[in-house]
Amino acid sequence: MNLEEYQYIWTNEREDHVLVIVNGGGYAIVNRADKMALIIEDDEIYEAVIEKMLDNGCEVLERL
């Protein structure tokens, strides 16, 4: 998998996806419409998606 496969998260579906702060200071990527977390098994891609979301102004929540 590569980063481009997740581009929809911070572009077309930016309003649907948020970052939720979790214990330990990390983030969970959550679709707010269906309240489902996105699991990305590749740690490097996961971190890159979070960085792109933050860079593109995706909303960060303390909780849903």
C-alpha positions as a printed NumPy array, in Angstrom:
array([[  0.   ,   0.   ,   0.   ],
       [  1.048,   3.539,  -0.554],
       [  0.036,   6.959,   0.713],
       [ -1.901,   7.85 ,  -2.444],
       [ -4.476,   5.139,  -1.648],
       [ -5.537,   7.183,   1.393],
       [ -5.603,  10.615,  -0.267],
       [ -9.418,  10.715,  -0.136],
       [ -9.188,  11.098,   3.66 ],
       [ -7.702,  14.606,   3.553],
       [ -9.249,  15.648,   0.205],
       [-12.679,  14.434,  -0.993],
       [-13.841,  13.052,   2.364],
       [-12.046,  15.534,   4.599],
       [-15.261,  16.524,   6.404],
       [-16.048,  12.865,   7.172],
       [-12.691,  11.924,   8.716],
       [-11.28 ,  13.295,  11.951],
       [ -8.339,  12.609,  14.199],
       [ -9.261,  11.635,  17.741],
       [ -6.616,  12.024,  20.421],
       [ -6.053,   8.74 ,  22.237],
       [ -4.262,   7.874,  25.457],
       [ -0.54 ,   8.364,  25.152],
       [ -0.858,  11.347,  22.82 ],
       [ -1.406,   9.474,  19.573],
       [ -4.277,   9.722,  17.141],
       [ -6.999,   7.457,  15.839],
       [ -8.358,   8.107,  12.347],
       [-12.149,   7.964,  12.6  ],
       [-14.976,   8.348,  10.119],
       [-17.361,  10.542,  12.089],
       [-20.419,   9.509,  10.038],
       [-20.243,   5.82 ,  10.926],
       [-17.948,   6.157,  13.975],
       [-15.566,   3.562,  12.567],
       [-11.815,   3.766,  13.089],
       [ -9.542,   3.237,  10.119],
       [ -6.863,   0.656,  10.807],
       [ -3.657,   1.005,   8.792],
       [ -1.24 ,  -1.822,   9.515],
       [  1.83 ,  -0.158,   7.99 ],
       [  3.145,   2.21 ,  10.686],
       [  4.965,   4.444,   8.193],
       [  1.842,   4.915,   6.071],
       [ -0.266,   5.446,   9.203],
       [  2.03 ,   8.235,  10.416],
       [  2.147,   9.779,   6.935],
       [ -1.67 ,   9.811,   6.694],
       [ -1.902,  11.538,  10.076],
       [  0.695,  14.096,   9.006],
       [ -1.209,  14.796,   5.77 ],
       [ -4.466,  15.153,   7.703],
       [ -2.876,  17.652,  10.089],
       [ -1.216,  19.566,   7.233],
       [ -4.546,  19.839,   5.408],
       [ -6.521,  21.086,   8.375],
       [ -8.523,  18.   ,   9.221],
       [-10.356,  18.343,  12.505],
       [ -8.749,  17.039,  15.702],
       [-11.08 ,  15.997,  18.524],
       [-10.463,  15.02 ,  22.134],
       [-13.361,  12.548,  21.827],
       [-16.263,  11.752,  19.519]])
